[in-house]
Amino acid sequence: METDWIEHRRAEDKELVGWIQPTGQGFVAMDLLGRRRTDVVDWMIAEEALDELGLSYLADPHELRLDGGDWLRVRIAEVSSGLVRVKKDDWGDMTAPQIYYTLDFPVPDDRLRTLVR
């Protein structure tokens, strides 16, 4: 996370939903994975973009590109401004081994992507 990023929290519950990065004459909305969600816009548009985005995308299934190039279906388990942890999707099987992968923050688009159904 860059030192100039400003936390943005939802008004109703103060939950962190992203950051706003000052850029030149405007601002860029950054999600909890450290990804740009807007182009350079004014402050209010950046706030609205993060409020509208919310947190639901974190519950979506994702795919992680492994070191060998294969894609593995995962779920996001933990997000912070220092790292993102994902877990191999075990389809809710309580007896399955729990396999986690730790990713640097921000997470590159070519390493973790939303699963396209």
Secondary structure by P-SEA (a helix, b strand, c coil): ccccbbbbbbcccccccbbbbbcccbbbbbccccccccccccaaaaaaaaaaacccccccbbbbbccccbbbbbccccccccbbbbcccccccccccbbbbbbcccccccccccccc
